């Protein structure tokens, strides 16, 4: 297993294939294991990179996640790029990983070629979103399938990781609010926003969730586009794998 150091802690990463680096960033309460099988096919064209954020998967644990969680995770990715001396990488991030991907592109645009940001909350999590999240997290802790997912992602200490993540999101909504430290209008990187119209969680917040949230973002992004899948759930890229693969390969070409 490979690791690099950030904030005096070890972060797990894995690389496979050759070519332009393509980094997959996992969402909240997940780890890079969510991409292990799916990302293999990308390694035929790219150097695929999987990373576990601190406190997740095979990376070193944190006793508490910071309130500015997604920016902190972006700093971890930037540290990796500098560690490996990579520039002009492509990034695919889903859910919380999409927020991280956009933060990376905003902070070090010289290092990022293209970004696919899948199934995320836009520029900030509003009160309705946070309320739905708390309800969903409470029920998932008791759900057999969700517990199995968490355990597979992290191991026996998954409950603490989920609690750490939930606490960070609550504190972020009160103390930080905005996901990004720079205006989206600064971002010149080519960006594709994706989501699923069958995303039960997001569309329980609002009936036109992605259309509205992504639409507002595209008014600020100078080089952005959007694709919404008619079917699938959350995240769109994993519940529409074949369609997403074709779409992503066209976008990254």
C-alpha positions as CSV (number, residue, x, y, z in Angstrom):
1,X,0.0,0.0,0.0
2,X,1.2,3.5,-0.8
3,X,0.9,6.6,1.5
4,X,1.9,10.2,1.6
5,X,2.0,12.6,4.5
6,X,-0.3,15.6,5.1
7,X,-0.7,17.4,8.4
8,X,1.6,14.8,9.9
9,X,-0.7,12.0,9.1
10,X,-0.6,9.2,6.5
11,X,-3.0,9.3,3.5
12,X,-3.6,6.1,1.5
13,X,-3.5,6.3,-2.3
14,X,-3.4,3.8,-5.1
15,X,-2.3,4.2,-8.8
16,X,-3.0,2.0,-11.8
17,X,-2.5,2.4,-15.6
18,X,-0.6,4.8,-17.6
19,X,-1.3,8.2,-19.2
20,X,-2.8,11.5,-18.0
21,X,-3.5,11.2,-14.2
22,X,-7.3,10.8,-13.5
23,X,-8.1,11.2,-9.8
24,X,-11.3,9.7,-8.3
25,X,-12.5,11.4,-5.1
26,X,-15.0,9.7,-2.9
27,X,-18.0,11.2,-1.1
28,X,-18.8,11.7,2.6
29,X,-18.9,8.5,4.7
30,X,-17.4,6.5,1.8
31,X,-13.8,5.7,0.7
32,X,-11.9,4.9,-2.5
33,X,-13.2,1.4,-2.3
34,X,-16.4,2.6,-3.9
35,X,-14.4,3.1,-7.1
36,X,-12.1,0.0,-7.0
37,X,-13.9,-2.1,-9.6
38,X,-15.5,0.7,-11.6
39,X,-12.3,2.6,-12.1
40,X,-10.3,-0.3,-13.6
41,X,-11.7,0.3,-17.1
42,X,-10.4,3.9,-17.0
43,X,-6.9,2.6,-16.4
44,X,-6.8,1.5,-20.1
45,X,-6.5,5.2,-21.0
46,X,-5.5,7.0,-17.9
47,X,-3.3,6.7,-14.8
48,X,-6.1,6.2,-12.4
49,X,-5.5,7.5,-8.8
50,X,-7.7,6.5,-5.8
51,X,-7.3,8.5,-2.5
52,X,-8.8,7.9,0.9
53,X,-9.3,11.3,2.7
54,X,-7.9,11.5,6.2
55,X,-10.3,9.7,8.7
56,X,-11.6,7.4,6.0
57,X,-10.9,4.0,4.5
58,X,-7.2,3.0,4.8
59,X,-6.0,6.5,5.8
60,X,-5.0,7.6,9.3
61,X,-7.9,8.4,11.6
62,X,-8.9,11.8,12.9
63,X,-10.5,12.2,16.3
64,X,-12.7,15.0,14.9
65,X,-13.4,16.3,11.3
66,X,-12.9,20.0,10.8
67,X,-15.9,22.2,10.1
68,X,-14.4,23.3,6.7
69,X,-14.2,19.6,5.8
70,X,-14.3,19.8,2.0
71,X,-11.7,22.5,1.8
72,X,-9.5,20.5,4.2
73,X,-9.8,17.5,1.9
74,X,-9.0,19.6,-1.1
75,X,-5.8,20.6,0.6
76,X,-5.0,16.9,1.0
77,X,-5.4,16.4,-2.8
78,X,-3.2,19.5,-3.5
79,X,-0.6,18.0,-1.2
80,X,-0.7,14.8,-3.2
81,X,-0.3,16.7,-6.5
82,X,2.8,18.4,-5.2
83,X,4.1,15.2,-3.7
84,X,3.9,13.5,-7.1
85,X,4.7,16.6,-9.1
86,X,1.6,16.1,-11.2
87,X,0.0,18.9,-13.2
88,X,-3.0,19.0,-15.6
89,X,-4.7,16.2,-14.0
90,X,-8.4,15.2,-14.6
91,X,-10.6,14.8,-11.5
92,X,-13.9,12.9,-11.1
93,X,-15.6,13.6,-7.7
94,X,-18.9,12.4,-6.5
95,X,-21.1,13.9,-3.8
96,X,-18.8,15.4,-1.2
97,X,-15.9,14.4,-3.5
98,X,-17.3,16.7,-6.2
99,X,-17.1,19.7,-3.8
100,X,-13.5,18.7,-3.1
101,X,-12.7,18.5,-6.8
102,X,-14.0,22.0,-7.5
103,X,-12.1,23.4,-4.5
104,X,-8.9,21.9,-5.9
105,X,-9.6,23.4,-9.3
106,X,-10.2,26.8,-7.8
107,X,-7.1,26.7,-5.6
108,X,-4.6,25.3,-8.0
109,X,-6.0,25.8,-11.5
110,X,-2.6,25.3,-13.1
111,X,-2.7,21.7,-11.9
112,X,-6.2,20.7,-13.2
113,X,-7.3,20.0,-16.7
114,X,-10.9,18.9,-16.5
115,X,-13.4,18.2,-13.7
116,X,-16.5,16.1,-13.5
117,X,-18.5,17.0,-10.4
118,X,-21.3,14.4,-9.8
119,X,-24.3,14.5,-7.5
120,X,-23.6,17.3,-5.0
121,X,-25.3,20.1,-3.3
122,X,-24.1,23.1,-5.3
123,X,-22.4,26.1,-3.6
124,X,-23.7,25.5,0.0
125,X,-26.0,23.2,2.0
126,X,-29.2,25.0,2.9
127,X,-31.3,24.3,6.0
128,X,-33.7,21.8,4.2
129,X,-30.7,19.8,2.9
130,X,-29.1,19.6,6.3
131,X,-32.4,18.5,7.9
132,X,-32.9,15.8,5.4
133,X,-29.3,14.7,5.8
134,X,-29.7,14.3,9.6
135,X,-32.8,12.2,9.1
136,X,-31.1,10.1,6.5
137,X,-28.0,9.5,8.6
138,X,-30.1,8.5,11.6
139,X,-32.0,5.9,9.6
140,X,-28.9,4.6,7.8
141,X,-27.2,3.8,11.1
142,X,-29.9,1.2,11.7
143,X,-30.2,0.0,8.1
144,X,-28.6,-3.4,7.4
145,X,-27.5,-2.4,3.8
146,X,-26.1,1.0,4.8
147,X,-24.2,-0.5,7.8
148,X,-22.7,-3.1,5.5
149,X,-21.6,-0.4,3.1
150,X,-20.0,1.7,5.9
151,X,-18.3,-1.4,7.2
152,X,-16.9,-2.3,3.8
153,X,-15.7,1.3,3.2
154,X,-13.9,1.7,6.6
155,X,-13.8,-1.4,8.8
156,X,-15.0,-1.9,12.4
157,X,-14.8,1.8,13.4
158,X,-17.3,3.0,10.7
159,X,-19.8,4.3,13.3
160,X,-17.3,6.8,14.6
161,X,-16.5,7.9,11.1
162,X,-20.1,8.5,10.2
163,X,-20.6,10.4,13.4
164,X,-17.5,12.6,12.8
165,X,-18.8,13.3,9.3
166,X,-22.3,14.2,10.4
167,X,-20.9,16.5,13.1
168,X,-18.6,18.3,10.6
169,X,-21.5,18.9,8.2
170,X,-23.7,20.4,11.0
171,X,-20.8,22.7,12.1
172,X,-20.1,23.6,8.4
173,X,-23.7,24.8,7.9
174,X,-23.4,27.1,10.9
175,X,-19.8,28.2,11.0
176,X,-18.6,28.2,7.3
177,X,-21.7,27.9,5.1
178,X,-20.1,28.3,1.6
179,X,-18.3,25.3,0.1
180,X,-15.8,27.3,-1.8
181,X,-13.2,29.9,-0.7
182,X,-13.1,31.6,-4.1
183,X,-15.9,32.7,-6.5
184,X,-16.9,30.2,-9.1
185,X,-16.5,32.9,-11.7
186,X,-12.7,32.5,-11.1
187,X,-12.8,28.9,-12.4
188,X,-11.6,28.6,-16.0
189,X,-11.2,24.8,-15.9
190,X,-13.7,22.9,-18.1
191,X,-16.3,21.4,-15.8
192,X,-19.1,18.9,-16.3
193,X,-21.9,18.8,-13.7
194,X,-23.8,15.5,-13.5
195,X,-26.7,14.1,-11.5
196,X,-29.7,11.8,-11.7
197,X,-33.3,12.9,-11.9
198,X,-34.0,9.7,-9.9
199,X,-31.9,10.9,-7.0
200,X,-34.4,10.4,-4.2
201,X,-32.5,12.3,-1.5
202,X,-31.8,15.4,-3.5
203,X,-35.2,15.7,-5.1
204,X,-36.8,15.2,-1.6
205,X,-35.3,18.6,-0.8
206,X,-36.8,20.3,-3.9
207,X,-38.7,18.9,-7.0
208,X,-36.2,20.6,-9.4
209,X,-33.1,20.3,-7.3
210,X,-30.3,19.8,-9.8
211,X,-32.0,21.9,-12.5
212,X,-32.0,24.8,-10.1
213,X,-28.8,24.3,-8.2
214,X,-26.7,23.4,-11.3
215,X,-28.4,26.1,-13.4
216,X,-27.3,28.8,-10.9
217,X,-23.8,27.5,-10.9
218,X,-23.6,27.5,-14.7
219,X,-24.4,31.2,-14.8
220,X,-21.1,31.7,-13.0
221,X,-18.9,29.0,-14.6
222,X,-17.4,30.3,-17.8
223,X,-16.6,26.8,-19.1
224,X,-19.3,24.5,-17.6
225,X,-22.0,22.2,-18.8
226,X,-24.6,19.9,-17.3
227,X,-25.9,16.4,-17.9
228,X,-28.8,14.9,-15.9
229,X,-29.5,11.2,-16.3
230,X,-33.2,10.3,-16.5
231,X,-32.8,7.2,-14.3
232,X,-30.6,6.1,-11.4
233,X,-30.2,7.3,-7.9
234,X,-27.4,8.8,-5.7
235,X,-24.7,9.0,-6.8
236,X,-25.5,9.2,-10.5
237,X,-22.2,8.0,-11.7
238,X,-22.5,4.7,-9.8
239,X,-26.2,4.1,-10.6
240,X,-25.7,4.9,-14.3
241,X,-22.3,3.3,-14.7
242,X,-22.3,2.5,-18.5
243,X,-23.8,5.8,-19.5
244,X,-21.6,7.7,-17.2
245,X,-18.5,5.9,-18.5
246,X,-19.3,6.8,-22.1
247,X,-20.1,10.4,-21.2
248,X,-17.0,10.9,-19.1
249,X,-14.7,9.4,-21.8
250,X,-16.1,11.8,-24.3
251,X,-15.7,14.7,-22.0
252,X,-12.2,13.8,-21.0
253,X,-11.0,13.0,-24.5
